[in-house]
């Protein structure tokens, strides 16, 4: 009976670790999207700086349309500060 109780505790701990690992993986996947938004806008800004014209400027502005860049930066900074970010993942 004691072995079953020990096994039960081990299995419970194992599933808790697995749940934590899955949660971290989901968080990384969510924030990867935000990271891509920021890197995409940065590339467009670099292109505009290298070739300043209306087309490259509009590409840069469109990259951050509808507060996409603001949301991405806010989500990443909040998650790194342990404030759950926009999607409820603390990375602190």
Beta strands, then each sheet from edge to edge (+ up, - down):
end
